[in-house]
Amino acid sequence: MRFLFTEQTPVDQMEGDNTSASPPGSRPVDKHPGKQDEQSGTGDNEDGGDSQRFDDVHKVLPDDVRELQPDDVQKAQSDNAEKVKPGDVQEVKSGDVQEVKHDDVQKVTAEDVKKIQPGVITTADKTDSPTLRESPQSSPPSTPMFMFALTFFATLGGFLMGYDIGIMSGSMLYVQPHFNLSTVWTEAIVSGAVGAAAVSSMLGGWLTDLIGRRKSLLVGSVIFSIGGLIMGAAPSQEALLVGRIVCGLGIGQASVVVPVYMAETSPLHLRGRLTTMWQMLINLGVLISSLIAASFSYVHHHGWRYMLGLSALPGVVQFVGFLFMPESPRWLVDKGHVDEARQVLVRLRGYSDVGDELHEIKKSVEEAKASTQGGFKLLVQIVNTPHVRRALIVGMGLLFFQQWCGINTAIYYSGTVLKMAGFPARWAVWLAVVPNALLFLAGISSMFIVDRIGRRPLLIWSMIGTIVGLVVIAIGFQVSTESGATLNTTIVETFDNGSIIQRCHSQYTSCDKCVKDIECGFCYNDVSSGSCLPSANEERSLYGRCNGTSDNPDMTFTYEYCPSDYSWIAALGIALFVFLFSPGMAPMPWTINAEIYPLWARGTCTSIAATCAWTSNLIISFTFLSMTEAITTHGTFWMFTALSVLGLLFFVWLVPETKGKSLEQVEELFMSPAQLQHRRSTWAEIACPRDEPVKDTDSKL
């Protein structure tokens, strides 16, 4: 059978005083210790007083535990001992043995010893009676459906975020000509939500610590729904920008709260998988939004309103669902609601023996309260605490490089990027579904492998794949630019009255620069010899050979893209990019950030890291189109490739593995040996004060 204590210690051997009736190095369990003493004529308390001699309770030493084999078990010779069946003996794993605290050792009487059933683990907790109690078996217990329902409603915040990201790709193909947006206004509307999310994420940590994780999610869902309604009804580009900003406030709130809430409510053996569902719902939101955008693309003039307005619906669903969800047990303990936290844990775990988990939570909360300060002093404390500072650097670095690999340019601007690669708008809006579908499918796979292979390997291999995808994209755009359509400046384009057209035709010398002007397009019958003309719409020019009334029926007009025989290379690169990014680079930075901070700094540090992510996202989304004009499209993606290589080196050098560790154990990964020794010695003092030494007359020290 297994024995659980409070803190892990190495184990080898267990020594007892009845070696004649038990295997070497072990002590048999006697159901009636009092009767055995009477038969031996010693009584049960030679030392006097009320306490039980510590001869009955042996301190577990590093050399005290061995694996019991079935043939090692012998029949106990005491009249009161019972035969131990081989099936009752289970392997004691080192991870199951923890330090016995002095306060956990209580007087053992004959009435307290009960028959131990196979597969039952016995444990001691300061809040429990001395009697043995049932707890989960050695294999991970089944997770109640309520835990999955909670995960679904919580991670709807990820769906909101994914829908907002994805819907802009398709809707902007139609919003831009509807409002005749300039490059700056296009970037402002796309990035308006991102900037608001950056501000909201800065305040999110403070708000979630103040009012709780549950109420913070309720607030975020209401804000997002209001923003969706404003966007759908926007009469002007200014109103549309306001709606984007309101949506961003809700998204930023969700990005801070959801990963923390999931980490604090998930059972240890499923924490990685359930926390990863946040990213899976983001990917699902991106996919659904791209399908909706493609479907409403056939609704002329106002299809984009339906695309944007429908974003209010998932916010309403999350709000209604979370009216019935509980608060995080860690937050409840932090606020002194221990009984309520116990009830929540029982409901989430599906069994009543949650004493050990609750005790560990209380211990971390007490430690946090003993060292926590508020306001600006808390930030100073975070910076001045070495292991928290190291964790924050890792957390910020993870999210920084997640954004600066350029993933959101392939999502926010996927339709635009595909048009840049050489596809017309009516094709680009549907082609954007392909990489988004791959993003979702690859994200599902990460749910089933993250708790098997670990966070760190998944993150590193995903980044390597991301770099490969970026290289293919950059090569595709570079080949298309160098071997694609060209302007023939010797061609003379004229109005119907014979006067020469100056607008567009005389302004640009390359197709790439021509199509980036929203008032111009490329007119050709041979891609190697075309002209730049003012556009009437996406299919014909306002004047010149491609106006639809000329004597040149074979002429073709392209708007916002240059035709190329190599468009498929960039499209393939985008598909590879998002498919290889999704399993690791998408969820792991958020998952690891939810795990690596101590409770007293978790809300603030998560907020700081999320702010780093949203600020990076803001810079990229607000400058992407301008960067493609300044350093070309392929130059922009080569820049993302270089930054991703730096990110890979950062992950290999600094990111630890957090798989299979409690949140309190993860914190220790960032401590130096001296800090770790000090922490454990402090806990040992609390567990066994020096002024109350433990008597141990038989055990060897």
TITIBA-576791 format. One record per residue (C-alpha): x, y, z. Coordinates in pm, whole numbers, plus 50000, padded with zeros to 5 digits. Example, Ala and Ser with C-alpha at 12.3 -4.5 7.8 and 13.67 -1.06 7.14 Angstrom:
BEGIN
512304955050780
513674989450714
***
This chain:
BEGIN
500005000050000
501045036349976
501735060050259
501295097550204
503015123250418
503505160550376
506795165450195
508785142249972
511905125850119
514105098549979
513165063950101
515025031250129
514345010950434
511945008550726
513214994351054
511024978451322
511394959151645
509574927051550
511914912651292
510994876951371
507494881251235
508164904250942
510494908450646
513944922650713
513834960050756
510064962450814
507664964451106
504354945451100
501094963751148
499394951951466
495684956951488
495754955451872
498874971852005
497454974652356
496754937352387
500144928252259
501754949252530
499614932652797
500704898252682
504334908252695
503834921553046
505034956352970
501784975852958
501195003252702
502825032652875
505965026253068
506985062553067
503865073753257
501535102353169
498835102252907
500905100252592
501575069452388
505215058352377
506815068352050
507975032152029
504585026851862
505035054451608
508305051751420
509845080851242
510375073150875
514015076850785
515675076950443
516845041050498
513565028950643
511435019750342
511964991750092
509764977649824
507854948149972
507754917049757
504984891449804
507454864649920
508814888750182
505574888650373
505564863250654
502924852850895
502904874751204
503564853651515
501524874951750
498164859451843
496474892251758
498244897851423
496504889051104
497944873450797
498964899150535
497984887350192
500314894249898
497494912549723
497374937350009
500964948149954
501604974849696
504764991149578
505745022249771
506895048449522
509315075249625
506935102049504
504305089649748
506385092950064
506565127050224
507825140050553
505765132450864
505095164351052
505205163951428
501695178151445
500455149951223
501535122151464
498785114951710
498155089251981
497325055551838
494875033952030
493435000051962
490175015951848
492015037651596
493565009251400
491294995951134
491644971250857
493364986550558
491814976250229
493944971449917
494295003249717
493445025650014
495975052050108
496155064050464
497215098850551
497325122250844
496075157650837
496035182751119
492385189751059
491315153051063
490645127851337
493275101251414
491255074651239
492235063350891
490205077650606
489805069650240
491495089349966
492005084549593
493655052649477
497175051449337
495955055548980
494515090048890
490855091648998
488095097148747
487295133748693
483655143948753
481705158448463
481285190448661
485025197048621
484675194748243
481605217248246
483565243048446
486435240248199
484095245847904
482485277348043
485815291448166
487605285747838
484785302547646
486895333147726
489415318147486
486685313647225
485815350647259
489435359547204
489805335946907
486605348046742
487715384146770
491125375946624
489775355246337
486785376346237
488965406346160
490765387045887
487625381545680
485625412145779
488405436945699
488325425945335
484885442245323
485095468545599
488065484945428
486275493245099
482975500645281
484535529145482
487335535345229
489915530445507
493495541645470
496375519545583
496585537745918
492845534445983
492915497645888
495745491646134
493965512346401
490735492346380
492535458946382
494815468846669
492225488646870
491095457347052
494715447147109
495635480347270
492575479147496
493435443247591
496935454447691
495455480447929
492835456148060
495405429148126
497425453448340
494385458748562
493205422748537
495565408748798
494535434649054
490815429948981
490915392048995
492705392949332
490175418449462
486805404149356
487775368449267
488315348148952
484615340248897
483325375948918
486165388148699
485095363948426
481485375448456
482575411748413
484725403148111
481925384447931
479525413947974
482065438847839
482855417447534
479175412647447
478565450147459
481535456047229
480225430646977
476865448446955
478565482246902
480695468246616
477725452346443
475755484946447
478675508746380
477565537246147
481095550546098
484725540646124
484985559646454
482105539446606
483675507446478
486925516646652
485025522746980
483435488246952
486845472646896
488225489847205
485325477847423
485805442247298
489495444747375
488795453447739
486865420747777
489505400347594
492355413647809
490435405248125
489835369648007
493485364647906
494585371048264
491835353348456
491105321548260
494605305248273
494895312848647
491365300348721
491985268148528
495345261648697
493825266949042
490795244548988
492245216048779
493425183548940
497175177848923
497075149048674
494865168848432
496085204248489
498105206248169
495325191647955
492525212748098
494565244848098
495475237947735
491745238547650
492025276447681
494175276747368
492045250347196
488975272647239
490975302147100
491755281146793
488135270046767
487015306346784
489425315146502
488105286446288
484405293846348
484925330846278
486655323545947
483775300945841
481235327745937
483235354345752
483375332845439
479645325345461
478595361745502
480965373145227
478095366844985
475875391745169
476695423744984
477175457245156
476385446645516
477705411045551
480535423545770
477995436446028
476735401146089
480315388546115
481165413546389
477805414846567
477665377146625
480685380446856
478275391047133
476695356347147
479515335947314
479875363247579
476235358547674
476675320547693
479705323847921
477925348348149
474915325448196
477115294748249
479325311248507
476375320948722
476455284348830
480225279348857
482215281049186
485045303849290
488665292149284
489475272649606
492845290149637
491205324349627
488635312849885
491375300850123
493225333650070
490085352450181
489525329650483
486635308950343
488265275350416
485055255450460
483695268150130
487035259949963
486775224250098
483265220949953
484455233849616
487385209249611
485085180149695
482795190349410
485665194449165
487545162549260
484595139049303
485785124949639
485595137149998
489205132450107
490675165849997
492505172750324
496005169550180
495325192849887
493565217850114
496445216450361
498965223550085
496855252849964
496585266850319
500325263250365
501095282850047
498495309250135
499945313950484
503425317050339
502155342250084
500405363350347
503505363550565
505585378750287
503125398550075
502875436150053
500395456749854
500445481749569
503785494249445
505515476449733
504305443449587
506005451249256
509205459749443
508895427349637
508485407449314
511595423449165
513595418549485
512595381849530
515125362849314
513085331949228
509945352249150
511985376248937
513435346748743
509955332248692
508625365748570
511465369148318
510675334448184
506935341748174
507355374647991
509885359347752
507525330947664
504725354647566
507055379847400
508465354047158
505035338447109
503855371746965
507015381946781
507095350546570
504315368946383
501465344546441
498815371446470
499755386246133
498865352345985
495505353646168
494515390646188
495665396345831
495415361145686
492985372445416
495135402645339
498335381745341
496785356545101
495765385344874
499335398044891
500445363244784
498325366144469
494775354144546
491645375344483
489465384944781
486695359944701
489285332044717
491325345845004
488365346545245
487805309145193
491485299945177
491895315645523
489725287345658
492425261745571
495215274145802
492635281746073
491315246046053
494885232946081
495415255946379
492435240146555
493245203846469
496865207146579
495695223846900
493535193646986
496575170946967
498375191547230
495625183647484
496485146547470
500285149147464
501095178247697
500815157248014
502735128547852
505765144747694
505805176547905
505545213847843
509175220947759
509745195247476
506405204447318
507305241347331
510775236847179
509735213746895
506795236246812
509115266246787
511395247146550
508375239546329
507295275946348
510695286946217
510405262545925
506985276945833
508255312745849
511165304445620
508775289845361
506515320645380
509455344445339
510825324945043
507375323544883
506875361244899
510425368044786
510125345344482
506715360444394
508125395644415
511245388644211
509525366843950
506005381143957
504135408843778
506015439643664
504965474043542
505805484543190
506385521943218
506505525642839
502805517542808
500685548842764
497305547942940
494775574342826
491305587142905
488555584042645
489405619042521
493025608742461
494645626942754
497265607342952
496275591843287
498595604443560
496975590543879
498505556743974
500005550643629
502715576943667
503155572944043
504505537544079
507195516643918
506365482444064
503215461544098
503815455644470
503735493044546
500845499044309
498455474244475
499235487144825
497505519644726
493805512744792
492835535644503
494935516844246
495075482544081
497175462543834
495965459643472
497555433443244
497195406842979
500775395443037
502125396243395
505475407843267
503925438843108
501185456143303
500125490843412
498865507143732
495385522843700
492815539143931
490325512844053
486555514444013
486085482144212
487865449044257
487175438043900
487845468043677
489685500943659
488065535143655
489845544843333
492195529143081
492425494842925
490765476043213
487635497543254
485465470943090
484485492342794
487755492642605
488685473042296
490845449242501
488555421442635
491525399742732
492745424642991
492645414543360
492445437843659
493685428144009
492995448244321
495285447144630
497365418344496
499855410744222
499275379444011
501995353044047
502685317143949
504305311644290
501395321244516
501105285144635
504495286944813
503395314345052
500015296745105
501835264345191
504115283245428
501155298745612
499545264245652
502805249545787
503335279646012
500005277846195
499905239546201
503315236346369
502775266846591
499495254246736
500485223546946
503155240247156
503775276947089
500085285547113
499115270347452
502365264547640
503355300947713
499955306947877
499925272948052
503415277248197
502645312948305
499695300348507
501955275848692
505265292548772
504355320349018
503755317449394
500235324949510
501085359049658
502455370949323
500395349949081
497765375648989
500235404248950
502895384348761
500345368648527
498995403448461
502475417148384
503245388348147
499865391947972
500515429247933
503825420747765
501965397847524
499265423147440
501745451747402
503795430847159
500615421346977
499615457946958
502935468646808
502865440846548
499225444846444
499485482846427
502665482846217
502395451346003
500985467445691
503375496645727
506315472345765
505325453945447
505405487345265
508705498245422
510795466245412
508605445045177
506425415545276
509205389845253
511535412445452
508935414045731
508695376145753
512495372345749
512505395546052
509965373046228
512175343046147
515235358946310
513285367746626
511945332046644
515475318046639
516305340146939
513155327147107
514225291247054
517555298047227
515675314747515
513415284347563
516295259547558
518315279847805
515775292148058
512425273848049
512085244948303
509755214948289
506635218148509
504925185448417
503625164948711
504445190648977
502105208849212
501965246549184
503985249049504
506665225249370
506875244749042
507775275749242
510855257649376
512195252149022
513315288549014
514985288249355
518715285549407
519955256549624
520455280549916
516915294349883
515475259449858
517345247850168
516175278350364
512565272650261
512585236050360
514295242750690
511665269350765
508885244750694
510635218850910
510725243551201
506995249151159
506325211851141
508565202051436
509555231151665
512855228151849
511225232752190
509115201352136
511615174152038
510255140951919
511145111452138
512515082551939
514085055052149
514315027851886
514955043951547
518455050451426
519235086451335
***
